[in-house]
Amino acid sequence: MTTEEIRKLLSRPTITPAELAESRIFPLGRNGIYDAIKRGKIATIDLGHKKAIITAPLRRQLGID
């Protein structure tokens, strides 16, 4: 993904773990992302059986905000 595409993705309020894995923002695969979520390193909200990653804390972690 280009820098502009990453900025556009992170401008949304939430993204899916799959979108985060596809973006390659972090050097983690799908399982690594879910492990980070489980450990509380990536902030999420639960939507039934699905997770939504909150992008505001993620932007702060990346130094974008």
N, CA, C and O atoms as a Tinker XYZ file with bonds, in Angstrom:
   260  protein
     1  N      0.839000   -1.190000    0.000000    73     2
     2  CA     0.000000    0.000000    0.000000    64     1     3
     3  C      0.877000    1.244000    0.000000    63     2     4     5
     4  O      1.956000    1.269000    0.592000    81     3
     5  N      0.393000    2.257000   -0.667000    73     3     6
     6  CA     1.108000    3.521000   -0.671000    64     5     7
     7  C      0.822000    4.278000    0.623000    63     6     8     9
     8  O     -0.100000    3.938000    1.364000    81     7
     9  N      1.612000    5.288000    0.879000    73     7    10
    10  CA     1.414000    6.118000    2.069000    64     9    11
    11  C      0.037000    6.763000    2.049000    63    10    12    13
    12  O     -0.632000    6.842000    3.080000    81    11
    13  N     -0.387000    7.222000    0.882000    73    11    14
    14  CA    -1.701000    7.854000    0.762000    64    13    15
    15  C     -2.819000    6.854000    1.051000    63    14    16    17
    16  O     -3.793000    7.191000    1.724000    81    15
    17  N     -2.685000    5.644000    0.555000    73    15    18
    18  CA    -3.694000    4.605000    0.814000    64    17    19
    19  C     -3.764000    4.263000    2.299000    63    18    20    21
    20  O     -4.847000    4.038000    2.840000    81    19
    21  N     -2.610000    4.225000    2.955000    73    19    22
    22  CA    -2.581000    3.946000    4.391000    64    21    23
    23  C     -3.243000    5.086000    5.157000    63    22    24    25
    24  O     -4.024000    4.839000    6.076000    81    23
    25  N     -2.944000    6.316000    4.795000    73    23    26
    26  CA    -3.590000    7.462000    5.453000    64    25    27
    27  C     -5.102000    7.438000    5.259000    63    26    28    29
    28  O     -5.852000    7.734000    6.189000    81    27
    29  N     -5.552000    7.085000    4.056000    73    27    30
    30  CA    -6.988000    7.002000    3.786000    64    29    31
    31  C     -7.625000    5.888000    4.621000    63    30    32    33
    32  O     -8.709000    6.072000    5.174000    81    31
    33  N     -6.961000    4.740000    4.713000    73    31    34
    34  CA    -7.466000    3.623000    5.514000    64    33    35
    35  C     -7.568000    4.021000    6.978000    63    34    36    37
    36  O     -8.576000    3.747000    7.627000    81    35
    37  N     -6.535000    4.665000    7.499000    73    35    38
    38  CA    -6.521000    5.042000    8.912000    64    37    39
    39  C     -7.372000    6.259000    9.222000    63    38    40    41
    40  O     -7.554000    6.592000   10.393000    81    39
    41  N     -7.897000    6.930000    8.215000    73    39    42
    42  CA    -8.790000    8.064000    8.463000    64    41    43
    43  C    -10.193000    7.597000    8.839000    63    42    44    45
    44  O    -10.997000    8.371000    9.358000    81    43
    45  N    -10.475000    6.331000    8.573000    73    43    46
    46  CA   -11.781000    5.770000    8.954000    64    45    47
    47  C    -11.809000    5.528000   10.463000    63    46    48    49
    48  O    -10.751000    5.340000   11.064000    81    47
    49  N    -12.993000    5.526000   11.097000    73    47    50
    50  CA   -13.064000    5.304000   12.552000    64    49    51
    51  C    -12.597000    3.906000   12.968000    63    50    52    53
    52  O    -11.949000    3.747000   14.002000    81    51
    53  N    -12.931000    2.894000   12.157000    73    51    54
    54  CA   -12.516000    1.526000   12.464000    64    53    55
    55  C    -12.113000    0.809000   11.181000    63    54    56    57
    56  O    -12.534000    1.168000   10.081000    81    55
    57  N    -11.280000   -0.219000   11.362000    73    55    58
    58  CA   -10.917000   -1.099000   10.251000    64    57    59
    59  C    -10.955000   -2.534000   10.762000    63    58    60    61
    60  O    -10.977000   -2.772000   11.969000    81    59
    61  N    -10.962000   -3.466000    9.857000    73    59    62
    62  CA   -10.969000   -4.867000   10.256000    64    61    63
    63  C     -9.533000   -5.365000   10.442000    63    62    64    65
    64  O     -8.601000   -4.788000    9.882000    81    63
    65  N     -9.353000   -6.425000   11.220000    73    63    66
    66  CA    -8.016000   -7.015000   11.338000    64    65    67
    67  C     -7.452000   -7.443000    9.974000    63    66    68    69
    68  O     -6.246000   -7.342000    9.747000    81    67
    69  N     -8.306000   -7.914000    9.077000    73    67    70
    70  CA    -7.850000   -8.309000    7.737000    64    69    71
    71  C     -7.304000   -7.106000    6.972000    63    70    72    73
    72  O     -6.285000   -7.214000    6.290000    81    71
    73  N     -7.979000   -5.958000    7.083000    73    71    74
    74  CA    -7.499000   -4.749000    6.409000    64    73    75
    75  C     -6.151000   -4.309000    6.974000    63    74    76    77
    76  O     -5.282000   -3.856000    6.229000    81    75
    77  N     -5.977000   -4.443000    8.288000    73    75    78
    78  CA    -4.700000   -4.080000    8.894000    64    77    79
    79  C     -3.593000   -5.014000    8.408000    63    78    80    81
    80  O     -2.485000   -4.565000    8.116000    81    79
    81  N     -3.890000   -6.301000    8.323000    73    79    82
    82  CA    -2.899000   -7.262000    7.838000    64    81    83
    83  C     -2.530000   -6.976000    6.385000    63    82    84    85
    84  O     -1.355000   -7.023000    6.023000    81    83
    85  N     -3.521000   -6.682000    5.557000    73    83    86
    86  CA    -3.282000   -6.405000    4.135000    64    85    87
    87  C     -2.490000   -5.112000    3.920000    63    86    88    89
    88  O     -1.759000   -4.988000    2.937000    81    87
    89  N     -2.632000   -4.162000    4.829000    73    87    90
    90  CA    -1.953000   -2.876000    4.672000    64    89    91
    91  C     -0.456000   -2.981000    4.908000    63    90    92    93
    92  O      0.305000   -2.144000    4.425000    81    91
    93  N     -0.025000   -3.993000    5.641000    73    91    94
    94  CA     1.393000   -4.190000    5.977000    64    93    95
    95  C      1.960000   -3.020000    6.782000    63    94    96    97
    96  O      3.156000   -2.736000    6.710000    81    95
    97  N      1.090000   -2.335000    7.557000    73    95    98
    98  CA     1.547000   -1.260000    8.427000    64    97    99
    99  C      2.479000   -1.836000    9.490000    63    98   100   101
   100  O      3.520000   -1.256000    9.798000    81    99
   101  N      2.097000   -2.973000   10.041000    73    99   102
   102  CA     2.912000   -3.690000   11.011000    64   101   103
   103  C      3.441000   -4.954000   10.356000    63   102   104   105
   104  O      2.786000   -5.504000    9.470000    81   103
   105  N      4.602000   -5.426000   10.766000    73   103   106
   106  CA     5.138000   -6.668000   10.191000    64   105   107
   107  C      4.491000   -7.889000   10.832000    63   106   108   109
   108  O      5.177000   -8.784000   11.325000    81   107
   109  N      3.174000   -7.912000   10.817000    73   107   110
   110  CA     2.419000   -9.006000   11.418000    64   109   111
   111  C      1.441000   -9.572000   10.405000    63   110   112   113
   112  O      0.872000   -8.850000    9.587000    81   111
   113  N      1.263000  -10.866000   10.481000    73   111   114
   114  CA     0.223000  -11.502000    9.689000    64   113   115
   115  C     -1.080000  -11.474000   10.453000    63   114   116   117
   116  O     -1.181000  -10.860000   11.515000    81   115
   117  N     -2.061000  -12.136000    9.913000    73   115   118
   118  CA    -3.392000  -12.174000   10.526000    64   117   119
   119  C     -3.337000  -12.706000   11.955000    63   118   120   121
   120  O     -3.918000  -12.109000   12.862000    81   119
   121  N     -2.642000  -13.827000   12.163000    73   119   122
   122  CA    -2.573000  -14.410000   13.508000    64   121   123
   123  C     -1.833000  -13.494000   14.481000    63   122   124   125
   124  O     -2.209000  -13.394000   15.649000    81   123
   125  N     -0.790000  -12.832000   14.006000    73   123   126
   126  CA    -0.057000  -11.898000   14.852000    64   125   127
   127  C     -0.904000  -10.719000   15.279000    63   126   128   129
   128  O     -0.798000  -10.243000   16.409000    81   127
   129  N     -1.742000  -10.252000   14.378000    73   127   130
   130  CA    -2.639000   -9.143000   14.696000    64   129   131
   131  C     -3.651000   -9.572000   15.749000    63   130   132   133
   132  O     -3.898000   -8.835000   16.703000    81   131
   133  N     -4.240000  -10.755000   15.588000    73   131   134
   134  CA    -5.199000  -11.234000   16.585000    64   133   135
   135  C     -4.523000  -11.470000   17.931000    63   134   136   137
   136  O     -5.143000  -11.265000   18.974000    81   135
   137  N     -3.258000  -11.897000   17.925000    73   135   138
   138  CA    -2.513000  -12.071000   19.173000    64   137   139
   139  C     -2.294000  -10.719000   19.847000    63   138   140   141
   140  O     -2.455000  -10.601000   21.062000    81   139
   141  N     -1.930000   -9.701000   19.072000    73   139   142
   142  CA    -1.745000   -8.357000   19.622000    64   141   143
   143  C     -3.062000   -7.806000   20.179000    63   142   144   145
   144  O     -3.067000   -7.114000   21.197000    81   143
   145  N     -4.160000   -8.111000   19.517000    73   143   146
   146  CA    -5.482000   -7.698000   20.001000    64   145   147
   147  C     -5.760000   -8.380000   21.340000    63   146   148   149
   148  O     -6.199000   -7.735000   22.292000    81   147
   149  N     -5.506000   -9.666000   21.404000    73   147   150
   150  CA    -5.756000  -10.438000   22.628000    64   149   151
   151  C     -4.917000   -9.909000   23.794000    63   150   152   153
   152  O     -5.384000   -9.887000   24.933000    81   151
   153  N     -3.670000   -9.479000   23.510000    73   151   154
   154  CA    -2.787000   -8.955000   24.553000    64   153   155
   155  C     -3.084000   -7.499000   24.899000    63   154   156   157
   156  O     -2.490000   -6.953000   25.829000    81   155
   157  N     -3.997000   -6.864000   24.161000    73   155   158
   158  CA    -4.374000   -5.488000   24.450000    64   157   159
   159  C     -3.457000   -4.452000   23.807000    63   158   160   161
   160  O     -3.507000   -3.280000   24.179000    81   159
   161  N     -2.629000   -4.853000   22.861000    73   159   162
   162  CA    -1.719000   -3.929000   22.192000    64   161   163
   163  C     -2.394000   -3.152000   21.073000    63   162   164   165
   164  O     -1.911000   -2.095000   20.666000    81   163
   165  N     -3.507000   -3.673000   20.576000    73   163   166
   166  CA    -4.289000   -3.005000   19.539000    64   165   167
   167  C     -5.713000   -2.867000   20.066000    63   166   168   169
   168  O     -6.350000   -3.863000   20.408000    81   167
   169  N     -6.210000   -1.638000   20.132000    73   167   170
   170  CA    -7.542000   -1.365000   20.684000    64   169   171
   171  C     -8.630000   -1.777000   19.695000    63   170   172   173
   172  O     -8.568000   -1.451000   18.509000    81   171
   173  N     -9.627000   -2.498000   20.206000    73   171   174
   174  CA   -10.735000   -2.950000   19.364000    64   173   175
   175  C    -12.061000   -2.769000   20.079000    63   174   176   177
   176  O    -12.123000   -2.527000   21.284000    81   175
   177  N    -13.112000   -2.894000   19.293000    73   175   178
   178  CA   -14.453000   -3.037000   19.845000    64   177   179
   179  C    -15.007000   -4.342000   19.283000    63   178   180   181
   180  O    -14.702000   -4.727000   18.154000    81   179
   181  N    -15.817000   -5.008000   20.079000    73   179   182
   182  CA   -16.435000   -6.261000   19.654000    64   181   183
   183  C    -17.764000   -5.973000   18.977000    63   182   184   185
   184  O    -18.601000   -5.238000   19.501000    81   183
   185  N    -17.941000   -6.564000   17.807000    73   183   186
   186  CA   -19.201000   -6.464000   17.068000    64   185   187
   187  C    -19.709000   -7.882000   16.872000    63   186   188   189
   188  O    -19.525000   -8.485000   15.814000    81   187
   189  N    -20.346000   -8.400000   17.901000    73   187   190
   190  CA   -20.756000   -9.802000   17.860000    64   189   191
   191  C    -19.529000  -10.678000   17.941000    63   190   192   193
   192  O    -18.762000  -10.594000   18.900000    81   191
   193  N    -19.341000  -11.510000   16.949000    73   191   194
   194  CA   -18.176000  -12.384000   16.904000    64   193   195
   195  C    -16.999000  -11.763000   16.156000    63   194   196   197
   196  O    -15.957000  -12.398000   15.992000    81   195
   197  N    -17.167000  -10.535000   15.707000    73   195   198
   198  CA   -16.126000   -9.872000   14.931000    64   197   199
   199  C    -15.463000   -8.767000   15.741000    63   198   200   201
   200  O    -16.037000   -8.261000   16.705000    81   199
   201  N    -14.266000   -8.403000   15.347000    73   199   202
   202  CA   -13.517000   -7.330000   15.986000    64   201   203
   203  C    -13.372000   -6.177000   15.003000    63   202   204   205
   204  O    -13.201000   -6.389000   13.802000    81   203
   205  N    -13.441000   -4.968000   15.518000    73   203   206
   206  CA   -13.178000   -3.770000   14.723000    64   205   207
   207  C    -12.053000   -3.024000   15.425000    63   206   208   209
   208  O    -12.145000   -2.728000   16.616000    81   207
   209  N    -11.007000   -2.724000   14.696000    73   207   210
   210  CA    -9.864000   -2.015000   15.251000    64   209   211
   211  C    -10.158000   -0.526000   15.212000    63   210   212   213
   212  O    -10.514000    0.022000   14.169000    81   211
   213  N    -10.006000    0.121000   16.358000    73   211   214
   214  CA   -10.236000    1.560000   16.463000    64   213   215
   215  C     -8.981000    2.252000   15.939000    63   214   216   217
   216  O     -7.881000    2.005000   16.433000    81   215
   217  N     -9.143000    3.106000   14.954000    73   215   218
   218  CA    -7.973000    3.672000   14.292000    64   217   219
   219  C     -7.319000    4.841000   15.043000    63   218   220   221
   220  O     -6.130000    5.088000   14.844000    81   219
   221  N     -8.046000    5.562000   15.890000    73   219   222
   222  CA    -7.438000    6.707000   16.594000    64   221   223
   223  C     -6.240000    6.277000   17.444000    63   222   224   225
   224  O     -5.178000    6.890000   17.328000    81   223
   225  N     -6.363000    5.248000   18.296000    73   223   226
   226  CA    -5.180000    4.826000   19.062000    64   225   227
   227  C     -4.082000    4.258000   18.159000    63   226   228   229
   228  O     -2.896000    4.395000   18.458000    81   227
   229  N     -4.475000    3.629000   17.071000    73   227   230
   230  CA    -3.506000    3.071000   16.128000    64   229   231
   231  C     -2.696000    4.194000   15.477000    63   230   232   233
   232  O     -1.481000    4.078000   15.316000    81   231
   233  N     -3.377000    5.281000   15.105000    73   231   234
   234  CA    -2.673000    6.438000   14.528000    64   233   235
   235  C     -1.693000    7.032000   15.530000    63   234   236   237
   236  O     -0.586000    7.425000   15.163000    81   235
   237  N     -2.104000    7.098000   16.813000    73   235   238
   238  CA    -1.210000    7.621000   17.853000    64   237   239
   239  C      0.019000    6.714000   17.995000    63   238   240   241
   240  O      1.142000    7.204000   18.117000    81   239
   241  N     -0.195000    5.394000   17.978000    73   239   242
   242  CA     0.924000    4.459000   18.085000    64   241   243
   243  C      1.909000    4.655000   16.947000    63   242   244   245
   244  O      3.120000    4.532000   17.134000    81   243
   245  N      1.394000    4.957000   15.781000    73   243   246
   246  CA     2.234000    5.127000   14.596000    64   245   247
   247  C      2.803000    6.530000   14.459000    63   246   248   249
   248  O      3.621000    6.790000   13.577000    81   247
   249  N      2.366000    7.439000   15.337000    73   247   250
   250  CA     2.845000    8.815000   15.294000    64   249   251
   251  C      2.241000    9.625000   14.167000    63   250   252   253
   252  O      2.842000   10.597000   13.710000    81   251
   253  N      1.061000    9.238000   13.715000    73   251   254
   254  CA     0.392000    9.939000   12.609000    64   253   255
   255  C     -0.451000   11.096000   13.136000    63   254   256   257
   256  O     -0.557000   12.130000   12.475000    81   255
   257  N     -1.044000   10.943000   14.299000    73   255   258
   258  CA    -1.887000   12.010000   14.866000    64   257   259
   259  C     -1.059000   13.040000   15.563000    63   258   260
   260  O     -1.599000   14.008000   16.098000    81   259
